[in-house]
Amino acid sequence: MDNKKKGLNLRLVIPVLTIVISLVFIIVGITQYGFWTNQPTPGFFPIIIAVCLLASSIGAFIQVAKDKDSAPVKYNFNELLVMLGALGIILGTLVIGLPISCLVYVLLWLKLMEHAPWKVVIIIELIIAAIIFGVFTAWLQIRFPWGLLGDVLGL
């Protein structure tokens, strides 16, 4: 029996989407936020991350395109939960802001998926909050989106 695949390889969809997303971030970062003017500008880190995403996406695309003998795509329920979590962070960012939605995501993941004890959850949440607010907000002066909550509180 012939083992050739016909039609669209579904494994190519994600690398193509991430290539497009990375190109958008690179173009918007360079044209609207800049890269470097005597010091890093607001577009510096997003552009670096987008270039890394572009390189890995091209590599994934080439790898998947060369693979002719793979089994059909099967998704695990836990993989879908990660995607739903990412969607939750995006929607949460619109309402309660990015830092709080990330903290809520980690809290829910640790309690519901990992069944971690409260002591561990609180310690991890405090460490993440210190990194978000101490390193990114205070030290690097990155302005996170605060969503509707930020609009109400004037953040």
C-alpha positions in Angstrom: 0.0 0.0 0.0 1.3 3.5 -0.9 2.0 5.5 2.3 2.1 8.9 0.5 0.1 11.8 2.1 -2.3 13.7 -0.1 -3.6 17.2 0.4 -2.6 19.6 3.2 -0.3 18.5 5.9 -1.9 19.8 9.1 1.5 19.9 10.8 2.5 22.7 8.5 -0.3 25.0 9.7 1.3 26.0 13.1 4.8 26.7 11.6 3.2 28.8 8.9 1.1 30.7 11.4 4.0 31.4 13.7 6.1 32.6 10.7 3.4 35.1 9.9 3.0 36.2 13.6 6.8 36.6 13.9 7.0 38.7 10.8 4.2 40.9 12.0 6.0 41.5 15.3 9.3 42.2 13.6 7.7 44.7 11.1 5.6 46.4 13.8 8.4 46.4 16.2 10.9 48.0 13.8 8.5 50.5 12.2 6.5 51.7 15.3 8.7 51.0 18.3 12.2 51.0 17.0 15.1 48.7 18.0 18.0 50.7 19.4 18.6 54.4 19.9 21.6 54.8 22.3 19.8 52.2 24.4 17.1 49.5 23.8 13.8 50.9 22.7 10.3 49.4 23.5 10.6 47.2 20.4 13.9 45.7 21.3 12.8 42.6 23.2 9.7 41.8 21.1 11.9 42.0 18.0 14.5 39.6 19.4 11.8 37.2 20.5 10.1 37.4 17.1 13.4 36.7 15.3 13.9 33.6 17.5 10.3 32.5 16.8 10.9 33.1 13.1 14.1 31.0 13.1 12.5 28.1 15.0 9.3 28.3 12.9 11.3 28.0 9.7 13.2 25.1 11.1 9.9 23.4 12.2 8.4 24.1 8.7 11.4 22.5 7.0 11.4 19.5 9.3 7.7 18.9 8.9 7.9 19.4 5.1 10.6 16.8 4.8 8.8 14.2 7.0 6.8 11.9 4.6 6.3 8.9 6.9 4.6 10.4 10.0 1.4 9.3 11.4 -1.8 11.4 11.2 -2.1 14.3 13.6 -3.6 13.3 16.9 -4.1 15.8 19.7 -3.9 15.0 23.4 -6.4 16.6 25.7 -3.6 18.2 27.8 -2.2 19.9 24.7 -5.6 21.4 24.1 -5.7 22.6 27.7 -2.5 24.5 27.1 -4.0 26.2 24.1 -7.1 27.0 26.1 -4.9 28.4 28.9 -3.2 30.7 26.3 -6.6 31.8 25.1 -7.6 32.5 28.7 -4.5 34.7 29.2 -5.4 36.6 26.1 -9.0 37.2 27.1 -8.0 37.8 30.7 -5.5 40.5 29.5 -8.5 42.4 28.0 -10.3 42.4 31.3 -7.8 42.2 34.2 -4.5 42.9 32.5 -1.6 40.8 31.5 0.3 40.5 34.9 -2.9 39.4 36.8 -4.1 37.0 34.1 -0.7 35.3 34.1 -0.8 34.9 37.9 -4.3 33.5 37.7 -3.2 31.1 34.9 -0.3 29.8 37.0 -2.5 29.5 40.1 -5.2 27.5 38.2 -2.6 25.3 36.5 -0.8 24.5 39.7 -4.0 23.7 41.7 -6.1 22.0 39.0 -3.6 20.3 36.9 -0.6 19.7 39.1 -2.5 19.4 42.4 0.2 21.3 44.2 -0.2 22.2 47.9 -1.2 25.8 48.7 2.2 26.5 50.3 4.0 25.7 47.0 1.4 27.6 45.0 1.8 30.7 47.2 5.6 30.6 47.0 5.6 30.2 43.2 3.1 33.0 42.8 5.2 35.3 45.0 8.3 34.6 43.0 6.5 35.2 39.7 4.9 38.4 41.0 8.3 39.6 42.1 9.8 38.9 38.7 6.8 40.5 36.8 6.6 43.6 39.0 10.2 43.9 40.2 12.2 43.0 37.1 9.9 43.8 34.2 7.9 46.7 35.6 10.3 48.5 37.9 13.7 47.7 36.6 13.1 47.3 32.8 10.2 49.7 32.8 8.0 47.6 30.6 4.4 48.8 30.5 2.0 45.8 30.6 -1.5 46.1 29.3 -3.9 46.4 32.2 -7.2 45.9 30.4 -10.5 47.2 31.7 -9.3 46.9 35.3 -6.5 49.3 34.4 -8.9 51.7 32.8 -11.1 51.7 35.9 -8.1 52.1 38.3 -6.3 54.6 36.1 -3.2 52.4 35.6 
